[in-house]
Amino acid sequence: MKKVKLANDGFEASEISLGIMRMSSLSNEEAKKVITTALSSEIDYFDHADIYGAGSSEEVFGRAIKELEIPRDSVYIQSKAGIVPGKMYDFSKKHIIGAVESSLKRLQTDYLDAFLLHRPDTLVEPEEVAEAFDELEKTGKVRYFGVSNQNPMQIDLLKTAVQQPLIINQLQMSVTHHPMIDAGFNVNRVNDLAITRDGSILEYSRIHHMTIQPWSPFQVGNNKQGILFDHPDYQELNELLQNYANDRGVSREAIAIAWLLRHPANMQPIIGSMNPERIAAVCKASSVKLSREEWYEIYRAGSYPLP
């Protein structure tokens, strides 16, 4: 698998990462099979969050990694915190440090390669975040830092106090959900696609060398509309994806991921499957190179006309 460089001064990892949100539902043996399949497919980057399975996804992963005797320095482990489910978002120093320490215990490791702030907390005090990050870095518990679901102004607000580079931003994106691209195509037009909902986060990320990690890369949209494959609203798109898949001898899922990888923003998609066969199939996207014409054809097939 090809590598992606996470920010200019970051590190190189697999350009496709595995999200562990659903691992809490797996048995120990099932979890080990998922992890070994990912590693054999050359995925070395694993994404977690303290709320996934109420913490049990990290526990299952940590136990499986331990039993498989996988060297810690052969994989990258990332986690997120800041969501108190059903109550609030919390970027206080106490919550951040406590969340990281709890994740480390569940994952049975001494450090995280990356830690992200999960969703924006409007009560954030950048100085408190800075104190938390400084302590986590100084004690060796976190190596790199980033955010998730944040716009440029929210990131710049953090940067007024945080000294560490924020090298990652997780954002929802798929071949059917890409408002950050749509707004760029429709500048100076009075239609819905021209609405800038995220403050030009795509261009901001490229300028500031932040790696975008697209999450839910197979979902139709923000709401619970299901996955895009065989979705009745995207018949033309599915036919096109299948045609390209047949031509390359890969799956439709691999083509959908290849579409994200084709963008020069240097993205690192997060796939969330716990199906070993599907994981192996999706990873073939790393060897698929879409042309400019093919990329735009897929974009248009999703019922997104160019202005």
BALOBA-1460 file (C-alpha; in Angstrom, 3 decimals):
// residues 307
<rec num="1" residu="m" x="0.000" y="0.000" z="0.000"/>
<rec num="2" residu="k" x="1.109" y="3.539" z="-0.701"/>
<rec num="3" residu="k" x="1.998" y="5.819" z="2.182"/>
<rec num="4" residu="v" x="0.629" y="9.225" z="3.056"/>
<rec num="5" residu="k" x="2.690" y="11.842" z="4.840"/>
<rec num="6" residu="l" x="0.662" y="13.306" z="7.671"/>
<rec num="7" residu="a" x="1.588" y="16.991" z="7.484"/>
<rec num="8" residu="n" x="4.998" y="18.174" z="6.363"/>
<rec num="9" residu="d" x="6.665" y="17.497" z="9.698"/>
<rec num="10" residu="g" x="4.573" y="14.478" z="10.631"/>
<rec num="11" residu="f" x="5.064" y="10.831" z="9.790"/>
<rec num="12" residu="e" x="4.276" y="8.416" z="6.976"/>
<rec num="13" residu="a" x="1.526" y="5.835" z="7.356"/>
<rec num="14" residu="s" x="-0.777" y="3.736" z="5.190"/>
<rec num="15" residu="e" x="-2.938" y="5.948" z="2.985"/>
<rec num="16" residu="i" x="-6.002" y="3.946" z="4.084"/>
<rec num="17" residu="s" x="-6.729" y="3.626" z="7.795"/>
<rec num="18" residu="l" x="-9.065" y="1.374" z="9.744"/>
<rec num="19" residu="g" x="-11.673" y="2.831" z="12.083"/>
<rec num="20" residu="i" x="-12.380" y="0.701" z="15.150"/>
<rec num="21" residu="m" x="-15.799" y="2.115" z="16.061"/>
<rec num="22" residu="r" x="-17.618" y="-1.219" z="15.545"/>
<rec num="23" residu="m" x="-15.035" y="-3.513" z="17.131"/>
<rec num="24" residu="s" x="-16.928" y="-3.652" z="20.419"/>
<rec num="25" residu="s" x="-19.380" y="-6.080" z="18.806"/>
<rec num="26" residu="l" x="-16.654" y="-8.592" z="17.920"/>
<rec num="27" residu="s" x="-15.355" y="-11.568" z="19.835"/>
<rec num="28" residu="n" x="-11.680" y="-11.670" z="20.683"/>
<rec num="29" residu="e" x="-10.931" y="-14.054" z="17.822"/>
<rec num="30" residu="e" x="-12.966" y="-11.989" z="15.358"/>
<rec num="31" residu="a" x="-11.098" y="-8.855" z="16.390"/>
<rec num="32" residu="k" x="-7.756" y="-10.552" z="15.877"/>
<rec num="33" residu="k" x="-8.792" y="-11.661" z="12.397"/>
<rec num="34" residu="v" x="-9.802" y="-8.102" z="11.487"/>
<rec num="35" residu="i" x="-6.483" y="-6.733" z="12.722"/>
<rec num="36" residu="t" x="-4.362" y="-9.390" z="11.005"/>
<rec num="37" residu="t" x="-6.261" y="-8.851" z="7.753"/>
<rec num="38" residu="a" x="-5.678" y="-5.108" z="7.985"/>
<rec num="39" residu="l" x="-1.975" y="-5.601" z="8.641"/>
<rec num="40" residu="s" x="-1.585" y="-8.127" z="5.826"/>
<rec num="41" residu="s" x="-3.303" y="-5.566" z="3.557"/>
<rec num="42" residu="e" x="-0.632" y="-3.090" z="4.735"/>
<rec num="43" residu="i" x="-2.902" y="-0.918" z="6.882"/>
<rec num="44" residu="d" x="-0.818" y="0.280" z="9.800"/>
<rec num="45" residu="y" x="-3.012" y="3.158" z="11.037"/>
<rec num="46" residu="f" x="-5.925" y="2.535" z="13.436"/>
<rec num="47" residu="d" x="-8.470" y="5.173" z="14.460"/>
<rec num="48" residu="h" x="-10.278" y="5.104" z="17.802"/>
<rec num="49" residu="a" x="-12.382" y="7.355" z="20.042"/>
<rec num="50" residu="d" x="-13.191" y="7.051" z="23.715"/>
<rec num="51" residu="i" x="-16.930" y="6.876" z="22.961"/>
<rec num="52" residu="y" x="-16.751" y="3.991" z="20.473"/>
<rec num="53" residu="g" x="-18.622" y="1.180" z="22.165"/>
<rec num="54" residu="a" x="-18.489" y="3.283" z="25.340"/>
<rec num="55" residu="g" x="-14.784" y="2.481" z="25.472"/>
<rec num="56" residu="s" x="-15.093" y="-1.235" z="24.795"/>
<rec num="57" residu="s" x="-13.855" y="-0.930" z="21.197"/>
<rec num="58" residu="e" x="-10.511" y="0.273" z="22.549"/>
<rec num="59" residu="e" x="-10.497" y="-2.557" z="25.087"/>
<rec num="60" residu="v" x="-11.132" y="-5.246" z="22.477"/>
<rec num="61" residu="f" x="-8.467" y="-3.785" z="20.180"/>
<rec num="62" residu="g" x="-5.918" y="-3.423" z="22.966"/>
<rec num="63" residu="r" x="-6.418" y="-7.006" z="24.120"/>
<rec num="64" residu="a" x="-6.199" y="-8.357" z="20.564"/>
<rec num="65" residu="i" x="-3.012" y="-6.437" z="19.769"/>
<rec num="66" residu="k" x="-1.484" y="-7.753" z="22.993"/>
<rec num="67" residu="e" x="-2.381" y="-11.365" z="22.289"/>
<rec num="68" residu="l" x="-1.157" y="-11.122" z="18.700"/>
<rec num="69" residu="e" x="2.165" y="-9.808" z="20.060"/>
<rec num="70" residu="i" x="2.254" y="-7.034" z="17.475"/>
<rec num="71" residu="p" x="5.185" y="-4.685" z="18.142"/>
<rec num="72" residu="r" x="3.883" y="-1.306" z="19.251"/>
<rec num="73" residu="d" x="6.217" y="0.579" z="16.940"/>
<rec num="74" residu="s" x="4.886" y="-1.279" z="13.878"/>
<rec num="75" residu="v" x="1.447" y="0.359" z="14.078"/>
<rec num="76" residu="y" x="0.026" y="3.852" z="14.540"/>
<rec num="77" residu="i" x="-2.766" y="4.263" z="17.070"/>
<rec num="78" residu="q" x="-4.963" y="7.354" z="17.093"/>
<rec num="79" residu="s" x="-7.813" y="8.234" z="19.418"/>
<rec num="80" residu="k" x="-10.229" y="11.102" z="19.968"/>
<rec num="81" residu="a" x="-12.070" y="12.638" z="22.900"/>
<rec num="82" residu="g" x="-14.274" y="15.588" z="23.783"/>
<rec num="83" residu="i" x="-17.783" y="14.177" z="23.371"/>
<rec num="84" residu="v" x="-19.812" y="13.461" z="26.499"/>
<rec num="85" residu="p" x="-22.648" y="11.491" z="24.844"/>
<rec num="86" residu="g" x="-26.063" y="13.107" z="25.131"/>
<rec num="87" residu="k" x="-24.775" y="15.852" z="27.429"/>
<rec num="88" residu="m" x="-22.099" y="18.149" z="26.066"/>
<rec num="89" residu="y" x="-18.726" y="18.603" z="24.389"/>
<rec num="90" residu="d" x="-15.797" y="19.085" z="26.749"/>
<rec num="91" residu="f" x="-12.370" y="20.447" z="25.806"/>
<rec num="92" residu="s" x="-11.362" y="21.240" z="29.381"/>
<rec num="93" residu="k" x="-7.849" y="20.303" z="30.490"/>
<rec num="94" residu="k" x="-9.190" y="17.851" z="33.054"/>
<rec num="95" residu="h" x="-11.387" y="16.061" z="30.541"/>
<rec num="96" residu="i" x="-8.722" y="15.853" z="27.815"/>
<rec num="97" residu="i" x="-6.029" y="14.446" z="30.086"/>
<rec num="98" residu="g" x="-8.425" y="12.058" z="31.803"/>
<rec num="99" residu="a" x="-9.739" y="10.816" z="28.455"/>
<rec num="100" residu="v" x="-6.254" y="10.163" z="27.073"/>
<rec num="101" residu="e" x="-5.163" y="8.317" z="30.194"/>
<rec num="102" residu="s" x="-8.297" y="6.162" z="30.101"/>
<rec num="103" residu="s" x="-7.765" y="5.379" z="26.405"/>
<rec num="104" residu="l" x="-4.164" y="4.390" z="27.051"/>
<rec num="105" residu="k" x="-5.276" y="1.993" z="29.763"/>
<rec num="106" residu="r" x="-7.937" y="0.409" z="27.553"/>
<rec num="107" residu="l" x="-5.554" y="0.154" z="24.599"/>
<rec num="108" residu="q" x="-2.793" y="-1.280" z="26.814"/>
<rec num="109" residu="t" x="-0.209" y="1.132" z="25.449"/>
<rec num="110" residu="d" x="1.976" y="3.898" z="26.830"/>
<rec num="111" residu="y" x="1.330" y="6.460" z="24.111"/>
<rec num="112" residu="l" x="-0.922" y="7.546" z="21.266"/>
<rec num="113" residu="d" x="0.641" y="8.417" z="17.943"/>
<rec num="114" residu="a" x="-2.097" y="11.008" z="17.464"/>
<rec num="115" residu="f" x="-4.854" y="12.488" z="19.604"/>
<rec num="116" residu="l" x="-7.736" y="14.497" z="18.133"/>
<rec num="117" residu="l" x="-10.354" y="16.778" z="19.639"/>
<rec num="118" residu="h" x="-13.542" y="15.048" z="18.520"/>
<rec num="119" residu="r" x="-16.218" y="17.728" z="17.966"/>
<rec num="120" residu="p" x="-16.037" y="21.491" z="18.537"/>
<rec num="121" residu="d" x="-16.751" y="22.705" z="22.068"/>
<rec num="122" residu="t" x="-18.109" y="26.264" z="21.917"/>
<rec num="123" residu="l" x="-16.996" y="26.770" z="25.531"/>
<rec num="124" residu="v" x="-13.413" y="25.908" z="24.615"/>
<rec num="125" residu="e" x="-10.650" y="27.924" z="26.237"/>
<rec num="126" residu="p" x="-7.599" y="27.548" z="23.977"/>
<rec num="127" residu="e" x="-5.232" y="28.146" z="26.887"/>
<rec num="128" residu="e" x="-6.665" y="25.122" z="28.697"/>
<rec num="129" residu="v" x="-6.295" y="22.953" z="25.608"/>
<rec num="130" residu="a" x="-2.717" y="24.180" z="25.265"/>
<rec num="131" residu="e" x="-1.934" y="23.210" z="28.855"/>
<rec num="132" residu="a" x="-3.392" y="19.757" z="28.283"/>
<rec num="133" residu="f" x="-1.471" y="19.236" z="25.040"/>
<rec num="134" residu="d" x="1.780" y="20.444" z="26.612"/>
<rec num="135" residu="e" x="1.409" y="17.998" z="29.490"/>
<rec num="136" residu="l" x="0.499" y="15.085" z="27.215"/>
<rec num="137" residu="e" x="3.456" y="15.810" z="24.953"/>
<rec num="138" residu="k" x="5.906" y="16.346" z="27.803"/>
<rec num="139" residu="t" x="4.947" y="13.062" z="29.468"/>
<rec num="140" residu="g" x="5.206" y="11.197" z="26.170"/>
<rec num="141" residu="k" x="1.573" y="10.135" z="26.164"/>
<rec num="142" residu="v" x="0.776" y="11.786" z="22.803"/>
<rec num="143" residu="r" x="3.125" y="12.379" z="19.871"/>
<rec num="144" residu="y" x="0.961" y="14.376" z="17.465"/>
<rec num="145" residu="f" x="-2.259" y="16.344" z="17.727"/>
<rec num="146" residu="g" x="-5.204" y="17.227" z="15.539"/>
<rec num="147" residu="v" x="-8.921" y="17.886" z="15.412"/>
<rec num="148" residu="s" x="-12.083" y="16.370" z="14.025"/>
<rec num="149" residu="n" x="-15.060" y="18.087" z="12.382"/>
<rec num="150" residu="q" x="-13.661" y="21.602" z="12.771"/>
<rec num="151" residu="n" x="-13.704" y="24.597" z="10.442"/>
<rec num="152" residu="p" x="-10.795" y="26.993" z="9.785"/>
<rec num="153" residu="m" x="-11.784" y="29.610" z="12.357"/>
<rec num="154" residu="q" x="-12.170" y="26.985" z="15.081"/>
<rec num="155" residu="i" x="-8.734" y="25.641" z="14.229"/>
<rec num="156" residu="d" x="-7.200" y="29.121" z="14.173"/>
<rec num="157" residu="l" x="-8.779" y="29.853" z="17.558"/>
<rec num="158" residu="l" x="-6.988" y="26.824" z="19.022"/>
<rec num="159" residu="k" x="-3.758" y="27.957" z="17.384"/>
<rec num="160" residu="t" x="-3.813" y="31.213" z="19.364"/>
<rec num="161" residu="a" x="-2.579" y="29.170" z="22.332"/>
<rec num="162" residu="v" x="-1.693" y="25.646" z="21.197"/>
<rec num="163" residu="q" x="1.964" y="25.376" z="20.217"/>
<rec num="164" residu="q" x="1.929" y="21.898" z="18.676"/>
<rec num="165" residu="p" x="1.104" y="21.618" z="14.952"/>
<rec num="166" residu="l" x="-2.464" y="20.434" z="14.358"/>
<rec num="167" residu="i" x="-1.748" y="17.955" z="11.612"/>
<rec num="168" residu="i" x="-5.084" y="16.127" z="11.120"/>
<rec num="169" residu="n" x="-8.749" y="17.001" z="10.630"/>
<rec num="170" residu="q" x="-11.372" y="14.270" z="10.316"/>
<rec num="171" residu="l" x="-14.255" y="15.305" z="8.061"/>
<rec num="172" residu="q" x="-17.133" y="13.344" z="6.570"/>
<rec num="173" residu="m" x="-16.656" y="12.804" z="2.853"/>
<rec num="174" residu="s" x="-17.697" y="10.324" z="0.173"/>
<rec num="175" residu="v" x="-18.523" y="10.273" z="-3.547"/>
<rec num="176" residu="t" x="-22.058" y="11.360" z="-2.600"/>
<rec num="177" residu="h" x="-21.191" y="13.762" z="0.241"/>
<rec num="178" residu="h" x="-18.622" y="16.432" z="-0.583"/>
<rec num="179" residu="p" x="-19.886" y="19.951" z="0.250"/>
<rec num="180" residu="m" x="-16.307" y="21.162" z="0.696"/>
<rec num="181" residu="i" x="-15.741" y="20.437" z="-3.008"/>
<rec num="182" residu="d" x="-19.154" y="21.609" z="-4.217"/>
<rec num="183" residu="a" x="-18.752" y="25.106" z="-2.787"/>
<rec num="184" residu="g" x="-15.455" y="25.529" z="-4.598"/>
<rec num="185" residu="f" x="-17.035" y="24.670" z="-7.953"/>
<rec num="186" residu="n" x="-19.930" y="27.070" z="-7.426"/>
<rec num="187" residu="v" x="-18.189" y="30.253" z="-6.331"/>
<rec num="188" residu="n" x="-20.195" y="33.411" z="-7.066"/>
<rec num="189" residu="r" x="-23.384" y="31.518" z="-7.887"/>
<rec num="190" residu="v" x="-26.776" y="31.703" z="-6.175"/>
<rec num="191" residu="n" x="-27.602" y="28.017" z="-5.774"/>
<rec num="192" residu="d" x="-27.508" y="25.608" z="-2.855"/>
<rec num="193" residu="l" x="-24.167" y="24.121" z="-3.871"/>
<rec num="194" residu="a" x="-22.571" y="27.574" z="-3.675"/>
<rec num="195" residu="i" x="-23.195" y="27.768" z="0.076"/>
<rec num="196" residu="t" x="-19.924" y="27.534" z="1.979"/>
<rec num="197" residu="r" x="-20.795" y="25.453" z="5.012"/>
<rec num="198" residu="d" x="-17.327" y="24.827" z="6.348"/>
<rec num="199" residu="g" x="-15.300" y="27.963" z="5.649"/>
<rec num="200" residu="s" x="-13.260" y="26.533" z="2.760"/>
<rec num="201" residu="i" x="-11.788" y="23.827" z="4.962"/>
<rec num="202" residu="l" x="-10.501" y="21.906" z="1.938"/>
<rec num="203" residu="e" x="-8.311" y="24.758" z="0.746"/>
<rec num="204" residu="y" x="-7.352" y="25.664" z="4.323"/>
<rec num="205" residu="s" x="-6.144" y="22.113" z="4.939"/>
<rec num="206" residu="r" x="-3.979" y="22.162" z="1.835"/>
<rec num="207" residu="i" x="-2.480" y="25.547" z="2.668"/>
<rec num="208" residu="h" x="-1.697" y="24.532" z="6.251"/>
<rec num="209" residu="h" x="-0.606" y="20.979" z="5.430"/>
<rec num="210" residu="m" x="-3.322" y="19.321" z="7.497"/>
<rec num="211" residu="t" x="-4.213" y="15.781" z="6.503"/>
<rec num="212" residu="i" x="-7.940" y="15.302" z="5.957"/>
<rec num="213" residu="q" x="-9.175" y="11.917" z="7.139"/>
<rec num="214" residu="p" x="-12.519" y="11.305" z="5.385"/>
<rec num="215" residu="w" x="-14.881" y="9.358" z="7.631"/>
<rec num="216" residu="s" x="-17.987" y="7.433" z="6.542"/>
<rec num="217" residu="p" x="-16.594" y="7.226" z="2.983"/>
<rec num="218" residu="f" x="-19.505" y="5.036" z="1.851"/>
<rec num="219" residu="q" x="-22.370" y="6.945" z="3.462"/>
<rec num="220" residu="v" x="-24.876" y="8.885" z="1.356"/>
<rec num="221" residu="g" x="-25.064" y="11.997" z="3.564"/>
<rec num="222" residu="n" x="-25.244" y="13.361" z="7.094"/>
<rec num="223" residu="n" x="-28.592" y="11.758" z="7.844"/>
<rec num="224" residu="k" x="-29.307" y="8.054" z="8.197"/>
<rec num="225" residu="q" x="-29.803" y="7.481" z="4.491"/>
<rec num="226" residu="g" x="-27.701" y="4.334" z="4.301"/>
<rec num="227" residu="i" x="-24.692" y="3.518" z="2.175"/>
<rec num="228" residu="l" x="-24.331" y="4.598" z="-1.437"/>
<rec num="229" residu="f" x="-23.969" y="1.126" z="-2.950"/>
<rec num="230" residu="d" x="-27.234" y="0.043" z="-4.623"/>
<rec num="231" residu="h" x="-28.948" y="3.118" z="-3.225"/>
<rec num="232" residu="p" x="-32.023" y="3.883" z="-5.391"/>
<rec num="233" residu="d" x="-31.120" y="7.569" z="-5.665"/>
<rec num="234" residu="y" x="-27.703" y="6.806" z="-7.168"/>
<rec num="235" residu="q" x="-28.301" y="4.191" z="-9.843"/>
<rec num="236" residu="e" x="-26.183" y="5.921" z="-12.497"/>
<rec num="237" residu="l" x="-23.327" y="6.378" z="-10.043"/>
<rec num="238" residu="n" x="-23.463" y="2.724" z="-8.986"/>
<rec num="239" residu="e" x="-23.379" y="1.576" z="-12.596"/>
<rec num="240" residu="l" x="-20.344" y="3.753" z="-13.265"/>
<rec num="241" residu="l" x="-18.532" y="2.563" z="-10.143"/>
<rec num="242" residu="q" x="-19.231" y="-1.035" z="-11.132"/>
<rec num="243" residu="n" x="-17.936" y="-0.440" z="-14.661"/>
<rec num="244" residu="y" x="-14.700" y="1.038" z="-13.358"/>
<rec num="245" residu="a" x="-14.441" y="-1.790" z="-10.812"/>
<rec num="246" residu="n" x="-14.840" y="-4.399" z="-13.553"/>
<rec num="247" residu="d" x="-12.197" y="-2.691" z="-15.692"/>
<rec num="248" residu="r" x="-9.679" y="-2.702" z="-12.827"/>
<rec num="249" residu="g" x="-10.619" y="-6.056" z="-11.299"/>
<rec num="250" residu="v" x="-11.508" y="-4.483" z="-7.945"/>
<rec num="251" residu="s" x="-14.653" y="-3.781" z="-5.934"/>
<rec num="252" residu="r" x="-16.950" y="-0.754" z="-6.104"/>
<rec num="253" residu="e" x="-15.777" y="0.120" z="-2.613"/>
<rec num="254" residu="a" x="-12.192" y="0.306" z="-3.855"/>
<rec num="255" residu="i" x="-13.194" y="2.697" z="-6.645"/>
<rec num="256" residu="a" x="-15.063" y="4.917" z="-4.157"/>
<rec num="257" residu="i" x="-11.944" y="5.100" z="-1.992"/>
<rec num="258" residu="a" x="-9.713" y="5.647" z="-5.026"/>
<rec num="259" residu="w" x="-11.874" y="8.668" z="-5.868"/>
<rec num="260" residu="l" x="-10.935" y="10.213" z="-2.515"/>
<rec num="261" residu="l" x="-7.277" y="9.272" z="-2.888"/>
<rec num="262" residu="r" x="-7.127" y="10.901" z="-6.328"/>
<rec num="263" residu="h" x="-7.596" y="14.346" z="-4.800"/>
<rec num="264" residu="p" x="-4.277" y="16.199" z="-4.373"/>
<rec num="265" residu="a" x="-5.212" y="17.189" z="-0.815"/>
<rec num="266" residu="n" x="-3.369" y="14.022" z="0.259"/>
<rec num="267" residu="m" x="-6.279" y="12.462" z="2.150"/>
<rec num="268" residu="q" x="-6.234" y="9.377" z="4.376"/>
<rec num="269" residu="p" x="-9.701" y="7.742" z="4.265"/>
<rec num="270" residu="i" x="-10.948" y="5.859" z="7.305"/>
<rec num="271" residu="i" x="-12.850" y="2.675" z="6.512"/>
<rec num="272" residu="g" x="-15.019" y="1.230" z="9.258"/>
<rec num="273" residu="s" x="-15.707" y="-2.310" z="8.078"/>
<rec num="274" residu="m" x="-15.199" y="-5.208" z="10.464"/>
<rec num="275" residu="n" x="-15.485" y="-7.692" z="7.590"/>
<rec num="276" residu="p" x="-12.008" y="-9.072" z="6.785"/>
<rec num="277" residu="e" x="-12.850" y="-9.835" z="3.141"/>
<rec num="278" residu="r" x="-14.209" y="-6.324" z="2.594"/>
<rec num="279" residu="i" x="-11.187" y="-4.747" z="4.256"/>
<rec num="280" residu="a" x="-8.842" y="-6.627" z="1.925"/>
<rec num="281" residu="a" x="-10.961" y="-5.665" z="-1.096"/>
<rec num="282" residu="v" x="-11.085" y="-1.969" z="-0.190"/>
<rec num="283" residu="c" x="-7.320" y="-1.805" z="0.279"/>
<rec num="284" residu="k" x="-6.849" y="-2.519" z="-3.421"/>
<rec num="285" residu="a" x="-7.859" y="1.123" z="-3.911"/>
<rec num="286" residu="s" x="-4.262" y="2.051" z="-3.187"/>
<rec num="287" residu="s" x="-3.231" y="0.560" z="-6.531"/>
<rec num="288" residu="v" x="-6.027" y="2.243" z="-8.525"/>
<rec num="289" residu="k" x="-5.238" y="5.509" z="-10.262"/>
<rec num="290" residu="l" x="-8.204" y="7.434" z="-11.628"/>
<rec num="291" residu="s" x="-7.648" y="9.933" z="-14.403"/>
<rec num="292" residu="r" x="-8.882" y="13.502" z="-14.166"/>
<rec num="293" residu="e" x="-11.656" y="12.635" z="-16.639"/>
<rec num="294" residu="e" x="-12.728" y="9.591" z="-14.615"/>
<rec num="295" residu="w" x="-12.734" y="11.545" z="-11.356"/>
<rec num="296" residu="y" x="-15.024" y="14.199" z="-12.830"/>
<rec num="297" residu="e" x="-17.264" y="11.594" z="-14.438"/>
<rec num="298" residu="i" x="-17.828" y="9.983" z="-11.041"/>
<rec num="299" residu="y" x="-18.547" y="13.393" z="-9.536"/>
<rec num="300" residu="r" x="-21.154" y="14.196" z="-12.187"/>
<rec num="301" residu="a" x="-22.737" y="10.734" z="-11.965"/>
<rec num="302" residu="g" x="-23.736" y="11.532" z="-8.404"/>
<rec num="303" residu="s" x="-26.162" y="14.151" z="-9.787"/>
<rec num="304" residu="y" x="-23.768" y="17.039" z="-9.219"/>
<rec num="305" residu="p" x="-23.709" y="19.171" z="-12.380"/>
<rec num="306" residu="l" x="-20.731" y="21.367" z="-13.036"/>
<rec num="307" residu="p" x="-21.601" y="25.083" z="-13.335"/>
